[in-house]
Amino acid sequence: MLEHKLWYSRPARNWDEALPIGNGALGGMIFGDMGKEHIQMNEESLWFGGYRDRHNPDAAKFLSQIRDLLWQGKMSEAEKLLEMSMFSIPEHQRQYSVLGDFYIQFYYPVDEKKKNYRRALDLETGISTVSYTVGEVDYKREYFCSYPDQVLVARITASKKGGLELSTYIDRGLYVDKLEVSEETSSMILTGKNGQPDGVDYAFKMQVYHKGGYLEVIGQRIYIRNCNEVMITLSAATSFKHLNPEEIVCQRLQKLEKQDYEVLLENHLKDYQKLMGAMTLDLKGEDLSYLSTDERLERMKQGNEDKNLVALYFQYGRYLLISCSRKGGLPANLQGIWNGQWQPPWSSKYTININTQMNYWPAEKCHLSECHLPLFDHLERMKIHGEETATKMYGCRGWVAHHNTDVWGDTAPQDMWLPGTIWPMGGAWLCLHIWEHYEYTEDIDFLKNKYHLLKDSGLFFKEYLMEDEKGYLVTGPSTSPENTYILPSGESGTVCIGPTMDNEILYELFSAIINAGKVVGESEEVVQEFEVLRSRLTPIQIGKHGQIMEWREDYEEKEPGHRHISQLFGLYPGTQISTNRTPDLAEAAKTTLNRRLKFGGGHTGWSRAWIINLWARLKDGELAYENVKELLKQSTLINLLDNHPPFQIDGNFGGTAGISEMLIQEDNEFIELLPAIPLAWGEGEVRGVCAKRGLILDFAWKEGKITKLILYSNQGGTYKIKLHHVLESVKNDTIYQIEEQAYVLEVNLIKNKKQMFGV
C-alpha cells in the first residue's frame, strides 16, 4: 500500500523545516527537538488591531480627471494624480499575528546516548510523531489538531515505567499581556489584547494530564517527573469570534477533562479521515519510502524520477486545505494559518489578485467542497465594506474590492504601489468561486443564499464600466497585476484602461450571474441586461509576437518573464480559451507561456503552480509534468511547503490543482479523462475525484488507456465522458466517436447508485 508520510531523520533546524498540523482554526509547527520541543502556534482570527475606514476622501472627486488623462495617453500624469487621490489613508490593512509558542523541556539521565530519531507526519491520520531512544528507553510524542474538540493534543510516552521527566509552558515572547499558572488545575493561560486600543482579545490555554509520578508548578513551568505518560491539550480563542474568549477556552478544555487520549484521537480520526480519505491518487511509482522526504527531494533535484513523491505532494495539498480551512472558520490566508513572524511577509493577509483564489482551486475537484465554505462567509464580510468602497471611491452602487483584504473584509486599496494597488477586480474574481461551488454541488439553497454577492458585484461594474472608441466596455483606472508596460516613447507605466485580465474576469462574472440568475429565478430583464454587458466586453486579442495581448494596446513588457501571467486567466481558471473551442487563442496562449518561461518566468512557487494548470489546459502533459517537477525541485521546502520565497501556501494548492487538471478536465458538455497525462505516468489509479453536477469518479489506467471506470452521482443525470480509446465492455449504443481517436461514453446515472465500466 502506498504510504503517505513525510518523515525525517533529524529535528527541524528552523521554521521552514517544521511540520504543520491544524484544525482550520488552530495551527502548530512542530520542530521535534529531543531536548526542548518547540511548537509555534497560530489561531486564525488573531490579527493585529481592528477595522479602520481608510478610504481616501478625494478618490471620487478626481476619478474622472484620472480617466481623462489615461484616455489622452498621459500615463505619468494620471499615475501622479492617482497616487495622491486614490491610495488609502493609512495605506495598510491589518496584519495576521502569532498566537505564541508551546514548549516541552525534557530531562534525561546524564551521558545517555540518543539514537533512532524519526520525525514524521502521517497524512492518512493527520498525526505528527517524534520518536527516538535515549539509552535503553524509547520515547514517543504524538500530536494532532482536533476539529471536533477544537484543541491541539500532545501525548508523550516512554517505554520505561516512570521514565518521563519534563517541564512545559506556553509563551508569547515580548507580547505576553497576562499569564496565570495553576498547580491545582494543572493549567496555564495567557490572555490579553492584540494591538491597543482596538485589538481583539485573546485567550490561549494549556491543560496538562499525567499518569503516575508527580506534578508541581515551579515559576511559570509545569514540572512533571517519574510519570509514565503525559497528555497536554491546548486551545485558543479570540473576541473576533466570541464575546468572552477566556470563557470559551476554559469550557473547551474542561469538557475534555474526563476524556482519555483514545477518545480524543477517535473523535479526530472520524472527522479527519472522512475528508482526507475521500480521494486517493496512486501513480504506481517505485517505493522509495525508506528514504526520508528531504532525501527524496534531493534525488529529484539530481534528475531522478519519484512519482510517489508527486502523489504525496498532491495529497499534502489536500491535507493542508483540510488543516487550514474548515466550516465555520476563516478562509486560508497567504500562509494558510501557519505564520511564525510578528511582522509576516505581506502581512500574511488575503492577497486577492490570485493567491487567495489559488488556495481554493483544488477544493471542488479534489473532493474537499466543505473546505470551500469559509471563503463564502468571508465574502459576506467583504461586501459590507465593499459597498462603502464602491460609493466613496467610484460613486457606484454594488460592491468592489481591490487586490488585498484582511480578516475584517477591508476592501479599500492596499499599499502605495502603482503596479498592483488600484485594481478593482479582486472581489469579482472571488465571486466566481460561488458559481464553481454550485456547479459541483448543485446546492440550490446555497446559490440562492449567495447570489446577491454575484449580482451586486456585477451591479458595480454595470455602473463603473466606460465605453471605448470601438464601443466596447472597459475598466479604468486598473492594472494588469503586477506588470509594467512600455509605451512607444519609451515611457513605462502600470495604470491603464481595460487590461485583458479585467475583461476575462468580467466575462466569467457576467456569465455566472446569467447562469445563476436562471437557476434562482432572477427576472428575465436582469438576465438580459448582463447578457448585453457581456457581449460588449473587449474580445481577447492576439499580438505581434503571436501572444495573447496583456493590454488594450500591443505594448512591450518591461518584465517579459513576469511571475503573473494575467492575460491567460481566460485559459485557467477561466473558460474563454480552449484547445477544442478556440484553437487559435490556445496556440497564442502557448506562445505567451513560452515567452514567459524563456525570459525566466515561473521563478516563484505560486507562479510555477499556475503554469502547471495552464499547460494542462493546453493538453500538454509533458510540459505540465516538467513544471510539476520544477515546482518540487526549485520552489518546495523540505517540509513540502511552497517557497515563493518566502513561504506562501498558494503554490501547494495550485500544484495540487494542476495535478488534478492533468487527470481530468471539463469543457462544454464533456468530462475528459487523462487530458494531459505524461508518458512517465503510464499507469495509475485515482479514486474520488469530483466533476460538476455531483459526479464522483474512480478510474485506473495503463499505457494511457482507461482500464477501470466507476461513476457515482449524488445528483443523478446524464454525463458524457470523453476518452481516448473505446472501452470494449461497453455496449455500442452508449459510446460514440466525436473526433479522431476521441470517444464519448454517455451514461445515465441514478442518484446514489454506482456504475462500473472496464476492459
Summary of the structure (lengths in Angstrom):
residues: 759
radius of gyration: 26.9
end to end distance: 23.8
largest distance: 84.0
contacts: 2809
relative contact order: 0.09
helix: 34%
strand: 27%
